[in-house]
Amino acid sequence: MAELIRPSLYGAYQHIELVFPPPADAKVSTFDVVGPVCESADFLGKDRDLTTPAKGAGLVVHDAGAYCMSMASTYNLKMRPAEYWVDNGSVVKSRHGETIEDFLKFLDGL
């Protein structure tokens, strides 16, 4: 929700898949993919058929493009994450993840 608000705001569809392809015999289940903010509207995708991920597995949210950082917030002091670009099969970091120091530099008097 804080990083990609479109699915929560108006139900936009974002294709979601695991970072690494699963084994051919992996079990597929239906999941709600939710975010880390403590709000009932914090979701990236509902009723998605995905391979059951291993603990700590990463997800790719496709086609987010300009709708991530430009619409992101630091709601609940959740720092904005790093962003990556996929180009011809290569993953490139396009923006570093924010730190609390990045956030605090915009506040006066602290």
Secondary structure, DSSP 8 states (H G I E B T S, - for coil): --S--HHHHH-----EEESS---TT--EEEEEEE-SSSSTT-EEEEEEEEE---TT--EEETT-GGGSTTT---GGG-----EEEEETTEEEEEE----HHHHHTTSTT-
